[in-house]
Amino acid sequence: MIRVNGAVDDYLAESVEALLRRRQVETRGVAVAIDGDVVPRSMWATTSVPDGATVEIVTAAAGG
């Protein structure tokens, strides 16, 4: 089990990139953190999401 943006999700031993694809997240303007540590976009394909992790997926929004 993992938590994604506060909601329980299945643990599938996948990379950050695979998690975003599975959740159909448009990756433009997105940042991802695992257990409070930001994962650089260049590391998404090779960074595994560990069982029990808390993942935050944040999308930048324009505004003032």
C-alpha angles and dihedrals in degrees: 000000000000133000119234116190089338097310125109114248135177119271108233103166091246138145124256088254092053092047091053091047092048090050090046093236116172100228100207108113093004129137124190130202128186115202090342097310117114113232112217113236089239088063099048094098094050102035113094121211105232124223110268094023126146109224125192119195111192127186120202114235128197118234145105 
